[in-house]
Amino acid sequence: MQIVEDVNRLLQQVVVDARTQLPQLDLRYTSRLYHLSIPIDIMAADCFHPGKKGQEQLSLEVWKDQPWFM
């Protein structure tokens, strides 16, 4: 979990830096998926990647976290 948290912090900082350097881009960082409990039935056969149903559900969760959605 520490590796995931470290990578998430790094990604968040990359977005902050990019928004500063490239203000014309509308970049966003979200940790929404990190805090979700993801059910096994949306996973692909490898039990690591989401299947088609899972991609749709995860995409919706990320979409909900965007400022234009609220």
Secondary structure, 3 states (H helix, E strand, C coil): CHHHHHHHHHHHHHHHHHHHHCCCCCCCCCCHHHHCCCCHHHECCCCCCECHHHHHHHHHHHHHCCCCCC
